[in-house]
Amino acid sequence: MNVLIVEDDALLADGLSTALRRASYGVVHAADGRTADQHLRGGEFDLVVLDLGLPDMDGLEVLRALRQRKQPVPVLVLTARDGMDQQIESLDTGADDYMEKPFELRELQARVRALLRRGHAEIREKLRLGPLEIDPFARTARLGDAHLELTLREFEVLEALMTQAPRVVGKTRLNQRLALQAEDIGPNAVEVYVHRLRRRLDCSGVFIRTVRGVGYSIEYLE
């Protein structure tokens, strides 16, 4: 699950990012509204944690633009304690929940989990391809009757391929998903994780095909 944190307070943003990464979420941070809007136009996020008081383009503008594009991603708004009018306006504009600053980190994590459950209710069904089965929400995988042990980054690549199967997923898009988990990915990261997945899927009939110069697709060869 990938979360966009939109917060101009660097200390708070760093704390939130660290806590959510430790909980195995992919995290991207935007320090201003325009950067957040650009991320939302081009990225795939499962949740937005959105501060309202932002430079360049305030949080309500970001939220309004998001909903005008009919993007259904859940939004958790962060507001000042005396911002009742902003809270009401944010809910009317399309926010799914709000929290007043300062807040307990444990409560924010619980709100995040609740919104992700709500936002992904429609994809709670597992994805299947031949003997391979993954649960996008629980982040688990099975191959036949056996549990498939995957690292977080391996799962990210596999989920991206399974979601689009049998269509080709571009290498750039896979790199972007890996970058959500951490910034220290090398130029050949996608090739590395695809190679590892191929080894894990060997002899199962599930095959990751390379489309040279474009990306990869996953198929089941009966």
LUMTIRO-635855 format. One record per residue: residue number from 1; residue in one letter; x, y, z of N, C-alpha, C, CB in turn. Coordinates in Angstrom, 1 decimal. Glycine has a CB too. Layout:
// LUMTIRO-635855
FIPA     i   aa     n_px     n_py     n_pz    ca_px    ca_py    ca_pz     c_px     c_py     c_pz    cb_px    cb_py    cb_pz
FIPA   NUM    a        X        Y        Z        X        Y        Z        X        Y        Z        X        Y        Z
...
//
This chain:
// LUMTIRO-635855
FIPA     i   aa     n_px     n_py     n_pz    ca_px    ca_py    ca_pz     c_px     c_py     c_pz    cb_px    cb_py    cb_pz
FIPA     1    m      0.8     -1.2      0.0      0.0      0.0      0.0      0.9      1.3      0.0     -1.0      0.0      1.2
FIPA     2    n      0.5      2.2     -0.8      1.4      3.4     -1.0      0.7      4.6     -0.5      1.8      3.5     -2.5
FIPA     3    v      1.4      5.4      0.3      0.8      6.6      0.9      1.6      7.8      0.5      0.8      6.4      2.5
FIPA     4    l      0.8      8.9      0.2      1.4     10.2     -0.1      1.2     11.1      1.1      0.8     10.9     -1.4
FIPA     5    i      2.3     11.5      1.7      2.2     12.5      2.8      2.4     13.9      2.3      3.2     12.1      4.0
FIPA     6    v      1.5     14.8      2.5      1.6     16.1      2.1      1.7     17.0      3.3      0.4     16.5      1.1
FIPA     7    e      2.9     17.5      3.6      3.1     18.2      4.9      4.3     19.1      4.7      3.3     17.2      6.1
FIPA     8    d      4.2     20.4      5.0      5.3     21.3      4.9      6.2     21.3      6.1      4.9     22.6      4.5
FIPA     9    d      5.8     20.8      7.2      6.6     20.7      8.4      7.6     19.5      8.3      5.7     20.6      9.7
FIPA    10    a      8.8     19.8      8.0      9.8     18.7      7.7      9.9     17.7      8.8     11.2     19.3      7.4
FIPA    11    l      9.9     18.2     10.1     10.1     17.3     11.2      8.9     16.3     11.3     10.3     18.1     12.5
FIPA    12    l      7.7     16.9     11.2      6.5     16.1     11.3      6.4     15.1     10.1      5.2     16.9     11.3
FIPA    13    a      6.8     15.6      8.9      6.7     14.7      7.7      7.7     13.6      7.9      7.0     15.5      6.5
FIPA    14    d      8.9     13.8      8.4      9.9     12.8      8.6      9.4     11.7      9.6     11.2     13.4      9.0
FIPA    15    g      8.8     12.2     10.7      8.3     11.3     11.7      7.2     10.4     11.1      7.7     12.0     12.9
FIPA    16    l      6.2     11.0     10.4      5.2     10.2      9.8      5.7      9.2      8.7      4.1     11.1      9.1
FIPA    17    s      6.6      9.7      7.9      7.2      8.8      6.9      7.9      7.6      7.5      8.2      9.6      6.0
FIPA    18    t      8.7      7.9      8.5      9.4      6.8      9.2      8.5      5.8      9.8     10.3      7.3     10.3
FIPA    19    a      7.4      6.2     10.5      6.5      5.3     11.1      5.7      4.5     10.1      5.5      6.1     12.0
FIPA    20    l      5.3      5.1      9.0      4.5      4.3      8.0      5.4      3.4      7.2      3.9      5.3      7.0
FIPA    21    r      6.7      3.7      7.0      7.6      2.8      6.3      7.9      1.6      7.2      8.9      3.5      6.0
FIPA    22    r      8.0      1.8      8.5      8.2      0.7      9.4      7.0     -0.2      9.5      8.5      1.3     10.9
FIPA    23    a      5.8      0.3      9.1      4.6     -0.5      9.1      4.5     -1.1      7.7      3.4      0.3      9.4
FIPA    24    s      5.5     -1.0      6.8      5.6     -1.7      5.5      4.7     -1.0      4.4      5.1     -3.1      5.6
FIPA    25    y      4.5      0.3      4.6      3.8      1.1      3.6      4.9      1.8      2.7      2.9      2.2      4.2
FIPA    26    g      4.6      1.9      1.4      5.4      2.7      0.6      5.0      4.2      0.8      5.3      2.3     -0.9
FIPA    27    v      6.0      5.1      0.9      5.7      6.5      1.3      6.4      7.4      0.3      6.2      6.8      2.7
FIPA    28    v      5.7      8.4     -0.1      6.2      9.6     -0.8      5.8     10.8     -0.1      5.7      9.6     -2.3
FIPA    29    h      6.8     11.8      0.1      6.5     13.0      0.8      6.5     14.2     -0.2      7.6     13.2      1.9
FIPA    30    a      5.5     15.0     -0.1      5.4     16.3     -0.8      5.4     17.4      0.2      4.2     16.3     -1.8
FIPA    31    a      6.2     18.4      0.0      6.3     19.5      1.0      5.4     20.7      0.6      7.7     20.0      1.2
FIPA    32    d      4.8     20.7     -0.6      3.9     21.8     -1.0      2.8     21.2     -1.8      4.7     22.9     -1.7
FIPA    33    g      1.8     22.1     -2.0      0.6     21.6     -2.7      0.8     21.3     -4.2     -0.4     22.6     -2.6
FIPA    34    r      1.6     22.1     -4.9      1.8     21.8     -6.3      2.6     20.5     -6.5      2.6     23.0     -6.9
FIPA    35    t      3.6     20.2     -5.7      4.3     19.0     -5.8      3.3     17.8     -5.6      5.5     18.9     -4.9
FIPA    36    a      2.5     18.0     -4.6      1.5     16.9     -4.2      0.5     16.7     -5.4      0.7     17.3     -3.0
FIPA    37    d      0.1     17.8     -6.0     -0.9     17.7     -7.2     -0.2     16.9     -8.3     -1.3     19.0     -7.6
FIPA    38    q      1.1     17.2     -8.6      1.8     16.5     -9.6      2.0     15.0     -9.3      3.2     17.2     -9.8
FIPA    39    h      2.3     14.7     -8.1      2.4     13.3     -7.7      1.0     12.6     -7.9      2.8     13.2     -6.2
FIPA    40    l     -0.1     13.2     -7.5     -1.4     12.6     -7.6     -1.8     12.5     -9.1     -2.4     13.4     -6.9
FIPA    41    r     -1.4     13.4    -10.0     -1.8     13.2    -11.4     -1.0     12.1    -12.0     -1.4     14.5    -12.1
FIPA    42    g      0.2     11.8    -11.6      1.0     10.8    -12.2      1.3      9.5    -11.5      2.3     11.4    -12.6
FIPA    43    g      0.9      9.5    -10.2      1.3      8.3     -9.4      0.1      7.5     -9.0      2.0      8.7     -8.1
FIPA    44    e      0.4      6.3     -8.4     -0.7      5.4     -7.9     -0.6      5.4     -6.4     -0.5      4.0     -8.5
FIPA    45    f     -1.5      5.9     -5.7     -1.5      6.0     -4.2     -2.8      5.3     -3.7     -1.4      7.4     -3.7
FIPA    46    d     -2.7      4.7     -2.5     -3.8      4.1     -1.8     -4.4      5.0     -0.8     -3.4      2.8     -1.3
FIPA    47    l     -3.6      6.0     -0.4     -4.1      7.0      0.7     -3.3      8.2      0.6     -3.9      6.3      2.1
FIPA    48    v     -3.9      9.4      0.9     -3.3     10.7      1.0     -3.4     11.2      2.4     -3.8     11.7     -0.1
FIPA    49    v     -2.3     11.5      3.1     -2.4     12.2      4.4     -2.1     13.7      4.0     -1.4     11.6      5.4
FIPA    50    l     -3.1     14.6      4.2     -3.0     15.9      3.6     -3.1     17.0      4.6     -4.1     16.1      2.6
FIPA    51    d     -2.1     17.8      4.8     -2.1     19.0      5.6     -2.8     20.1      4.8     -0.7     19.5      6.1
FIPA    52    l     -3.6     20.9      5.5     -4.3     22.0      4.8     -3.5     23.2      4.6     -5.6     22.3      5.5
FIPA    53    g     -2.6     23.6      5.5     -1.9     24.8      5.4     -0.6     24.6      4.7     -1.6     25.4      6.8
FIPA    54    l     -0.6     24.7      3.4      0.6     24.4      2.5      1.0     25.6      1.7      0.3     23.2      1.6
FIPA    55    p      2.3     25.7      1.4      2.7     26.8      0.5      2.3     26.5     -1.0      4.2     27.0      0.6
FIPA    56    d      2.2     27.5     -1.8      2.0     27.4     -3.2      0.5     27.1     -3.6      2.9     26.4     -3.9
FIPA    57    m      0.0     26.0     -3.0     -1.3     25.6     -3.4     -1.9     24.9     -2.1     -1.4     24.6     -4.6
FIPA    58    d     -2.9     25.5     -1.5     -3.3     24.9     -0.2     -3.9     23.6     -0.3     -4.2     25.9      0.6
FIPA    59    g     -4.1     22.9      0.9     -4.6     21.6      0.9     -6.0     21.4      0.3     -4.6     21.0      2.3
FIPA    60    l     -6.8     22.4      0.5     -8.2     22.3      0.0     -8.2     22.3     -1.5     -9.1     23.4      0.5
FIPA    61    e     -7.3     23.1     -2.1     -7.1     23.2     -3.6     -6.7     21.8     -4.1     -6.1     24.3     -4.0
FIPA    62    v     -5.7     21.2     -3.4     -5.2     19.9     -3.8     -6.4     18.9     -3.8     -4.1     19.4     -2.9
FIPA    63    l     -7.1     18.9     -2.7     -8.3     18.0     -2.5     -9.3     18.2     -3.6     -8.9     18.1     -1.1
FIPA    64    r     -9.6     19.5     -3.8    -10.7     19.8     -4.8    -10.2     19.3     -6.2    -10.9     21.4     -4.8
FIPA    65    a     -9.0     19.5     -6.6     -8.5     19.1     -7.9     -8.5     17.6     -8.0     -7.1     19.6     -8.1
FIPA    66    l     -8.2     16.9     -6.9     -8.2     15.4     -6.8     -9.6     14.9     -7.1     -7.7     14.9     -5.5
FIPA    67    r    -10.6     15.5     -6.5    -12.0     15.0     -6.6    -12.6     15.4     -8.0    -12.9     15.5     -5.5
FIPA    68    q    -12.2     16.6     -8.5    -12.6     17.0     -9.8    -12.1     16.0    -10.9    -12.2     18.4    -10.2
FIPA    69    r    -11.0     15.4    -10.7    -10.5     14.4    -11.6    -11.1     13.0    -11.3     -8.9     14.3    -11.5
FIPA    70    k    -12.0     13.0    -10.3    -12.7     11.8    -10.0    -11.8     10.6     -9.5    -13.6     11.3    -11.1
FIPA    71    q    -10.7     11.0     -8.8     -9.8     10.0     -8.3    -10.4      9.6     -6.9     -8.3     10.5     -8.2
FIPA    72    p    -10.6      8.3     -6.7    -11.3      7.9     -5.5    -10.4      7.7     -4.3    -12.1      6.7     -5.7
FIPA    73    v     -9.1      8.0     -4.4     -8.2      7.7     -3.3     -8.6      8.3     -2.0     -6.8      8.2     -3.7
FIPA    74    p     -8.6      7.5     -0.9     -9.0      8.1      0.4     -8.1      9.2      0.9     -9.1      7.0      1.5
FIPA    75    v     -8.6     10.2      1.5     -7.8     11.4      2.0     -8.1     11.6      3.5     -8.2     12.6      1.2
FIPA    76    l     -7.0     11.6      4.3     -7.0     11.9      5.7     -6.4     13.3      5.8     -6.2     10.9      6.6
FIPA    77    v     -7.3     14.3      6.3     -6.8     15.7      6.4     -6.3     15.9      7.8     -8.0     16.6      6.0
FIPA    78    l     -5.2     16.7      7.8     -4.7     17.2      9.1     -5.0     18.6      9.3     -3.1     16.9      9.2
FIPA    79    t     -5.6     19.0     10.4     -6.0     20.4     10.6     -5.5     20.9     11.9     -7.6     20.5     10.5
FIPA    80    a     -5.5     22.3     12.0     -5.2     22.9     13.3     -6.4     22.7     14.3     -4.9     24.4     13.1
FIPA    81    r     -6.1     22.8     15.6     -7.1     22.5     16.6     -8.3     23.4     16.5     -6.5     22.5     18.0
FIPA    82    d     -8.0     24.7     16.1     -9.1     25.7     16.0     -9.7     25.8     14.6     -8.6     27.0     16.5
FIPA    83    g     -9.5     24.8     13.8     -9.9     24.8     12.4    -11.2     24.2     12.1     -8.9     24.3     11.5
FIPA    84    m    -12.3     24.4     12.9    -13.5     23.7     12.7    -14.1     24.0     11.3    -14.5     24.1     13.8
FIPA    85    d    -14.0     25.3     10.9    -14.6     25.6      9.6    -13.8     24.9      8.5    -14.5     27.1      9.3
FIPA    86    q    -12.5     24.7      8.6    -11.7     24.0      7.6    -12.1     22.5      7.6    -10.2     24.2      7.9
FIPA    87    q    -12.3     22.0      8.8    -12.7     20.6      8.9    -14.0     20.3      8.1    -12.8     20.2     10.4
FIPA    88    i    -14.9     21.2      8.4    -16.2     21.0      7.7    -16.1     21.2      6.2    -17.3     22.0      8.2
FIPA    89    e    -15.3     22.2      5.8    -15.1     22.4      4.4    -14.4     21.3      3.7    -14.4     23.7      4.1
FIPA    90    s    -13.4     20.7      4.4    -12.6     19.6      3.8    -13.5     18.4      3.6    -11.4     19.3      4.7
FIPA    91    l    -14.3     18.1      4.6    -15.3     17.0      4.4    -16.2     17.2      3.3    -16.0     16.7      5.8
FIPA    92    d    -16.7     18.4      3.2    -17.6     18.8      2.1    -16.9     18.7      0.7    -18.2     20.2      2.3
FIPA    93    t    -15.6     19.0      0.7    -14.9     18.9     -0.5    -14.5     17.5     -1.0    -13.6     19.8     -0.4
FIPA    94    g    -14.5     16.6      0.0    -14.3     15.2     -0.4    -13.3     14.4      0.5    -13.8     15.2     -1.7
FIPA    95    a    -12.9     15.0      1.6    -12.0     14.3      2.6    -12.8     13.1      3.2    -11.5     15.2      3.6
FIPA    96    d    -12.1     12.1      3.5    -12.7     10.9      4.1    -12.7     10.9      5.7    -12.1      9.6      3.6
FIPA    97    d    -11.7     11.6      6.2    -11.5     11.7      7.6    -10.6     12.9      7.9    -10.9     10.4      8.2
FIPA    98    y    -10.5     13.3      9.2     -9.6     14.4      9.6     -9.1     14.1     11.0    -10.3     15.8      9.5
FIPA    99    m     -7.9     14.7     11.2     -7.4     14.7     12.6     -6.9     16.1     13.0     -6.2     13.7     12.7
FIPA   100    e     -7.0     16.4     14.2     -6.6     17.7     14.7     -5.1     17.6     15.2     -7.5     18.2     15.8
FIPA   101    k     -4.3     18.6     14.9     -3.0     18.7     15.4     -3.0     19.3     16.8     -2.0     19.5     14.5
FIPA   102    p     -2.1     18.9     17.7     -1.2     17.7     17.6     -2.0     16.4     17.8     -0.1     17.8     18.7
FIPA   103    f     -1.5     15.3     17.4     -2.2     14.0     17.5     -1.3     13.0     17.9     -2.9     13.7     16.1
FIPA   104    e     -1.8     11.9     18.4     -1.0     10.7     18.8     -0.7      9.9     17.5     -1.8      9.8     19.9
FIPA   105    l      0.5      9.5     17.4      0.9      8.7     16.2      0.2      7.4     16.1      2.4      8.5     16.2
FIPA   106    r     -0.1      6.8     17.2     -0.8      5.5     17.2     -2.2      5.7     16.7     -0.9      4.9     18.6
FIPA   107    e     -2.9      6.8     17.0     -4.2      7.1     16.5     -4.2      7.3     15.0     -4.9      8.3     17.2
FIPA   108    l     -3.2      8.1     14.5     -3.0      8.3     13.1     -2.8      6.9     12.3     -1.9      9.2     12.7
FIPA   109    q     -2.0      6.1     12.9     -1.8      4.8     12.2     -3.1      4.0     12.2     -0.7      4.0     13.0
FIPA   110    a     -3.9      4.1     13.2     -5.2      3.3     13.2     -6.1      3.9     12.2     -5.8      3.4     14.6
FIPA   111    r     -6.1      5.2     12.1     -7.0      5.9     11.0     -6.5      5.5      9.6     -6.9      7.4     11.2
FIPA   112    v     -5.2      5.4      9.5     -4.7      5.0      8.2     -5.1      3.6      7.8     -3.1      5.1      8.2
FIPA   113    r     -5.0      2.7      8.8     -5.4      1.3      8.5     -6.9      1.2      8.2     -5.1      0.4      9.8
FIPA   114    a     -7.7      2.0      8.9     -9.2      2.0      8.7     -9.5      2.5      7.3     -9.9      2.8      9.8
FIPA   115    l     -8.9      3.6      6.9     -9.1      4.1      5.6     -8.7      3.2      4.5     -8.5      5.5      5.4
FIPA   116    l     -7.6      2.6      4.7     -7.1      1.6      3.7     -8.0      0.4      3.5     -5.6      1.1      4.0
FIPA   117    r     -8.5     -0.1      4.7     -9.5     -1.2      4.6    -10.7     -0.7      3.8     -9.9     -1.6      6.0
FIPA   118    r    -11.2      0.5      4.1    -12.4      1.0      3.5    -12.1      1.2      2.0    -12.9      2.3      4.1
FIPA   119    g    -11.0      1.9      1.7    -10.7      2.2      0.3    -10.4      1.0     -0.6     -9.6      3.1      0.2
FIPA   120    h    -10.0     -0.1      0.0     -9.6     -1.3     -0.8    -10.6     -2.4     -0.5     -8.2     -1.7     -0.4
FIPA   121    a    -11.8     -2.1     -0.1    -12.8     -3.2      0.1    -13.0     -3.9     -1.2    -14.1     -2.6      0.7
FIPA   122    e    -13.0     -3.2     -2.3    -13.3     -3.8     -3.6    -12.2     -4.7     -4.1    -13.6     -2.7     -4.6
FIPA   123    i    -11.0     -4.6     -3.5     -9.9     -5.5     -4.0     -9.5     -6.5     -3.0     -8.8     -4.6     -4.5
FIPA   124    r    -10.3     -6.7     -2.0    -10.0     -7.7     -1.0     -9.9     -9.1     -1.6    -11.0     -7.6      0.2
FIPA   125    e    -10.6     -9.3     -2.7    -10.5    -10.5     -3.3     -9.0    -10.8     -3.8    -11.5    -10.6     -4.5
FIPA   126    k     -8.6    -12.0     -3.7     -7.2    -12.3     -4.1     -7.1    -12.3     -5.6     -6.8    -13.7     -3.5
FIPA   127    l     -5.9    -12.1     -6.0     -5.5    -12.2     -7.4     -4.9    -13.5     -7.7     -4.5    -11.0     -7.9
FIPA   128    r     -5.4    -14.2     -8.8     -5.0    -15.5     -9.1     -4.5    -15.6    -10.5     -6.1    -16.5     -8.8
FIPA   129    l     -3.5    -16.4    -10.7     -3.0    -16.8    -12.0     -2.4    -18.2    -12.0     -1.9    -15.7    -12.5
FIPA   130    g     -3.1    -19.1    -12.5     -2.7    -20.5    -12.4     -2.6    -20.9    -10.9     -1.4    -20.8    -13.1
FIPA   131    p     -1.5    -21.5    -10.5     -1.3    -21.9     -9.1     -0.9    -20.7     -8.2     -0.3    -23.0     -9.0
FIPA   132    l     -0.6    -19.5     -8.8     -0.2    -18.4     -8.0     -1.3    -17.5     -7.5      0.8    -17.5     -8.8
FIPA   133    e     -1.3    -17.2     -6.2     -2.4    -16.4     -5.6     -1.7    -15.4     -4.7     -3.4    -17.3     -4.8
FIPA   134    i     -2.2    -14.1     -4.8     -1.7    -13.1     -3.9     -2.9    -12.3     -3.3     -0.7    -12.1     -4.6
FIPA   135    d     -2.7    -11.9     -2.1     -3.6    -11.0     -1.4     -3.0     -9.6     -1.3     -4.0    -11.6      0.0
FIPA   136    p     -3.5     -8.7     -2.1     -2.9     -7.3     -2.1     -3.0     -6.6     -0.8     -3.6     -6.5     -3.2
FIPA   137    f     -4.1     -6.9      0.0     -4.2     -6.2      1.3     -3.4     -6.8      2.4     -5.7     -6.2      1.7
FIPA   138    a     -3.4     -8.1      2.5     -2.6     -8.8      3.5     -1.1     -8.9      3.1     -3.1    -10.2      3.8
FIPA   139    r     -0.8     -8.6      1.8      0.5     -8.7      1.2      1.1    -10.1      1.4      1.4     -7.6      1.9
FIPA   140    t      0.3    -11.1      1.1      0.8    -12.5      1.2      0.7    -13.1     -0.2      0.0    -13.3      2.3
FIPA   141    a      1.4    -14.2     -0.4      1.4    -14.9     -1.7      1.5    -16.4     -1.4      2.5    -14.4     -2.6
FIPA   142    r      0.8    -17.1     -2.3      0.9    -18.6     -2.2      1.1    -19.1     -3.6     -0.4    -19.2     -1.6
FIPA   143    l      1.8    -20.2     -3.7      2.1    -20.9     -4.9      1.6    -22.4     -4.7      3.6    -20.9     -5.4
FIPA   144    g      0.5    -22.7     -5.2     -0.2    -24.0     -4.9     -0.6    -24.0     -3.5      0.8    -25.1     -5.2
FIPA   145    d     -0.1    -25.0     -2.7     -0.5    -25.1     -1.3      0.6    -24.5     -0.4     -0.7    -26.6     -0.9
FIPA   146    a      1.6    -24.0     -1.0      2.7    -23.5     -0.2      2.7    -21.9     -0.1      4.0    -23.9     -0.7
FIPA   147    h      3.1    -21.4      1.1      3.3    -20.0      1.3      4.5    -19.6      0.5      3.3    -19.6      2.8
FIPA   148    l      4.4    -18.5     -0.2      5.5    -18.0     -1.0      6.2    -16.8     -0.2      5.1    -17.5     -2.4
FIPA   149    e      7.4    -17.0      0.2      8.1    -16.0      1.0      8.7    -15.0      0.0      9.3    -16.6      1.8
FIPA   150    l      8.2    -13.7      0.2      8.7    -12.6     -0.7      9.1    -11.4      0.2      7.5    -12.2     -1.7
FIPA   151    t     10.1    -10.7     -0.3     10.5     -9.5      0.4      9.4     -8.4     -0.1     11.9     -9.0      0.0
FIPA   152    l      9.4     -7.3      0.6      8.5     -6.2      0.3      8.6     -5.8     -1.1      8.7     -5.0      1.3
FIPA   153    r      9.8     -5.6     -1.6     10.0     -5.1     -3.0      9.7     -6.2     -4.0     11.5     -4.7     -3.2
FIPA   154    e      9.9     -7.5     -3.7      9.5     -8.5     -4.6      8.0     -8.5     -4.7     10.0     -9.9     -4.1
FIPA   155    f      7.3     -8.3     -3.6      5.9     -8.3     -3.6      5.4     -7.1     -4.4      5.3     -8.3     -2.2
FIPA   156    e      6.0     -6.0     -4.3      5.6     -4.8     -5.1      5.6     -5.1     -6.6      6.5     -3.6     -4.7
FIPA   157    v      6.7     -5.7     -7.0      6.8     -6.0     -8.4      5.8     -7.0     -8.9      8.2     -6.5     -8.8
FIPA   158    l      5.6     -8.1     -8.0      4.6     -9.1     -8.4      3.2     -8.6     -8.4      4.8    -10.3     -7.4
FIPA   159    e      2.9     -7.8     -7.4      1.5     -7.2     -7.4      1.3     -6.3     -8.6      1.3     -6.4     -6.1
FIPA   160    a      2.2     -5.5     -9.0      2.1     -4.7    -10.2      1.8     -5.5    -11.4      3.3     -3.8    -10.4
FIPA   161    l      2.6     -6.6    -11.6      2.4     -7.5    -12.7      1.1     -8.2    -12.7      3.5     -8.5    -12.8
FIPA   162    m      0.7     -8.7    -11.5     -0.5     -9.5    -11.4     -1.8     -8.6    -11.6     -0.6    -10.1    -10.0
FIPA   163    t     -1.7     -7.4    -11.2     -2.8     -6.5    -11.3     -3.1     -6.2    -12.8     -2.6     -5.2    -10.6
FIPA   164    q     -2.1     -6.2    -13.6     -2.2     -5.9    -15.0     -2.2     -7.1    -16.0     -1.2     -4.9    -15.5
FIPA   165    a     -2.0     -8.3    -15.4     -1.9     -9.5    -16.2     -3.0     -9.7    -17.2     -1.7    -10.7    -15.3
FIPA   166    p     -2.7    -10.0    -18.5     -1.4    -10.4    -19.0     -0.8     -9.1    -19.7     -1.5    -11.5    -20.0
FIPA   167    r     -1.3     -7.9    -19.4     -0.7     -6.8    -20.1      0.7     -6.5    -19.7     -1.6     -5.5    -19.9
FIPA   168    v      1.4     -5.8    -20.5      2.8     -5.4    -20.2      2.8     -4.2    -19.2      3.6     -5.1    -21.5
FIPA   169    v      3.7     -4.3    -18.2      3.9     -3.2    -17.3      5.2     -2.6    -17.6      3.8     -3.7    -15.7
FIPA   170    g      5.3     -1.3    -17.8      6.5     -0.6    -18.2      7.6     -0.7    -17.0      6.3      0.8    -18.6
FIPA   171    k      8.8     -0.7    -17.4      9.9     -0.7    -16.5      9.9      0.6    -15.6     11.3     -0.9    -17.2
FIPA   172    t      9.6      1.7    -16.2      9.5      3.0    -15.5      8.5      2.9    -14.4      9.2      4.1    -16.4
FIPA   173    r      7.3      2.3    -14.7      6.3      2.2    -13.7      6.7      1.3    -12.5      5.0      1.7    -14.3
FIPA   174    l      7.4      0.2    -12.9      7.9     -0.7    -11.8      8.9      0.0    -10.9      8.5     -2.0    -12.4
FIPA   175    n      9.8      0.8    -11.6     10.8      1.5    -10.8     10.1      2.5     -9.9     11.7      2.3    -11.8
FIPA   176    q      9.1      3.2    -10.3      8.4      4.1     -9.5      7.8      3.4     -8.3      7.3      4.8    -10.3
FIPA   177    r      7.2      2.2     -8.4      6.7      1.5     -7.3      7.8      1.1     -6.3      5.9      0.2     -7.8
FIPA   178    l      8.9      0.7     -6.8     10.0      0.3     -5.9     10.5      1.6     -5.2     11.1     -0.3     -6.7
FIPA   179    a     10.5      2.7     -5.8     11.0      3.9     -5.2     10.1      4.4     -4.0     11.1      5.0     -6.2
FIPA   180    l      8.8      3.9     -4.0      8.0      4.3     -2.9      8.4      3.6     -1.6      6.5      3.9     -3.3
FIPA   181    q      9.1      2.5     -1.8      9.5      1.7     -0.6     10.7      2.3      0.0      9.7      0.3     -0.9
FIPA   182    a     11.6      2.8     -0.8     12.9      3.4     -0.3     13.5      4.1     -1.5     13.8      2.3      0.3
FIPA   183    e     14.4      5.1     -1.2     15.0      5.8     -2.2     16.3      5.2     -2.7     15.3      7.2     -1.7
FIPA   184    d     16.8      4.2     -2.0     18.1      3.6     -2.3     18.0      2.5     -3.3     18.8      3.2     -1.1
FIPA   185    i     17.3      2.7     -4.4     17.3      1.6     -5.4     18.2      1.9     -6.5     15.8      1.4     -5.9
FIPA   186    g     18.9      0.8     -7.0     19.8      1.0     -8.1     19.2      1.0     -9.4     20.9     -0.1     -8.0
FIPA   187    p     19.9      1.3    -10.5     19.4      1.4    -11.8     18.9      0.1    -12.4     20.4      2.0    -12.8
FIPA   188    n     19.4     -1.0    -11.8     19.0     -2.4    -12.3     18.1     -3.1    -11.3     20.2     -3.2    -12.6
FIPA   189    a     17.4     -2.3    -10.4     16.6     -2.9     -9.4     15.5     -3.8     -9.9     16.0     -1.8     -8.5
FIPA   190    v     14.8     -3.3    -10.9     13.7     -4.1    -11.5     14.2     -5.4    -12.0     13.0     -3.3    -12.6
FIPA   191    e     15.3     -5.4    -12.8     15.9     -6.7    -13.3     16.2     -7.6    -12.2     17.1     -6.4    -14.1
FIPA   192    v     16.7     -7.1    -11.1     17.1     -7.9     -9.9     15.9     -8.6     -9.3     17.8     -7.1     -8.8
FIPA   193    y     14.8     -7.9     -9.1     13.7     -8.5     -8.5     12.9     -9.4     -9.4     12.7     -7.4     -7.9
FIPA   194    v     12.9     -9.0    -10.7     12.2     -9.9    -11.7     13.0    -11.3    -11.7     12.2     -9.3    -13.1
FIPA   195    h     14.3    -11.2    -11.7     15.1    -12.4    -11.7     14.8    -13.3    -10.4     16.6    -12.1    -11.7
FIPA   196    r     14.7    -12.6     -9.3     14.4    -13.4     -8.1     13.0    -14.0     -8.1     14.5    -12.5     -6.8
FIPA   197    l     12.0    -13.3     -8.7     10.7    -13.8     -8.8     10.7    -15.0     -9.8      9.7    -12.7     -9.3
FIPA   198    r     11.4    -14.9    -10.8     11.5    -16.0    -11.8     12.0    -17.3    -11.1     12.3    -15.7    -13.0
FIPA   199    r     13.0    -17.1    -10.3     13.5    -18.3     -9.6     12.5    -18.9     -8.6     14.8    -17.9     -8.8
FIPA   200    r     11.7    -18.0     -8.0     10.7    -18.5     -7.0      9.5    -19.2     -7.8     10.2    -17.4     -6.2
FIPA   201    l      9.3    -18.8     -9.0      8.1    -19.3     -9.8      8.5    -20.4    -10.7      7.5    -18.2    -10.6
FIPA   202    d      9.8    -20.8    -10.6     10.3    -21.8    -11.6      9.5    -23.1    -11.5     11.8    -22.1    -11.3
FIPA   203    c      9.2    -23.7    -12.6      8.5    -25.0    -12.8      7.0    -24.9    -12.3      9.2    -26.0    -11.9
FIPA   204    s      6.5    -23.7    -12.1      5.1    -23.6    -11.7      4.1    -23.3    -12.9      4.9    -22.4    -10.7
FIPA   205    g      4.7    -23.0    -14.0      3.9    -22.6    -15.2      3.6    -21.1    -15.3      2.6    -23.4    -15.1
FIPA   206    v      3.9    -20.4    -14.2      3.8    -19.0    -14.2      5.1    -18.4    -14.7      3.4    -18.4    -12.7
FIPA   207    f      5.0    -17.5    -15.7      6.2    -17.1    -16.4      6.2    -15.5    -16.5      6.4    -17.7    -17.7
FIPA   208    i      7.3    -14.9    -16.1      7.4    -13.4    -16.3      8.2    -13.2    -17.6      8.2    -12.8    -15.1
FIPA   209    r      7.5    -12.6    -18.6      8.0    -12.4    -19.9      8.6    -11.0    -20.0      7.0    -12.6    -21.0
FIPA   210    t      9.8    -10.9    -20.7     10.5     -9.6    -20.9     10.0     -9.1    -22.3     12.0     -9.8    -20.8
FIPA   211    v      9.5     -7.9    -22.3      9.2     -7.2    -23.6     10.3     -6.2    -23.8      7.8     -6.6    -23.6
FIPA   212    r     11.3     -6.5    -24.6     12.5     -5.7    -24.7     12.2     -4.3    -25.0     13.5     -6.3    -25.7
FIPA   213    g     12.8     -3.4    -24.2     12.7     -2.0    -24.4     11.4     -1.4    -23.8     12.8     -1.7    -25.8
FIPA   214    v     10.5     -2.3    -23.3      9.2     -1.8    -22.7      9.1     -2.1    -21.3      8.1     -2.4    -23.6
FIPA   215    g      9.0     -3.4    -21.0      8.8     -3.8    -19.6      8.6     -5.3    -19.5      7.6     -3.1    -19.0
FIPA   216    y      7.6     -5.7    -18.6      7.4     -7.1    -18.3      5.9     -7.4    -18.2      8.1     -7.5    -17.0
FIPA   217    s      5.6     -8.7    -18.5      4.2     -9.2    -18.3      4.3    -10.5    -17.6      3.4     -9.3    -19.6
FIPA   218    i      3.3    -10.9    -16.9      3.2    -12.2    -16.2      2.1    -13.1    -16.9      3.0    -12.1    -14.7
FIPA   219    e      2.4    -14.3    -17.1      1.5    -15.2    -17.8      1.5    -16.6    -17.2      1.8    -15.3    -19.4
FIPA   220    y      0.4    -17.3    -17.4      0.4    -18.7    -17.0      0.4    -19.6    -18.2     -0.9    -19.0    -16.1
FIPA   221    l      1.4    -20.4    -18.3      1.5    -21.3    -19.5      1.1    -22.7    -19.0      3.0    -21.3    -20.0
FIPA   222    e     -0.1    -23.1    -19.4     -0.6    -24.4    -18.9      0.1    -25.6    -19.7     -2.2    -24.5    -19.1
//
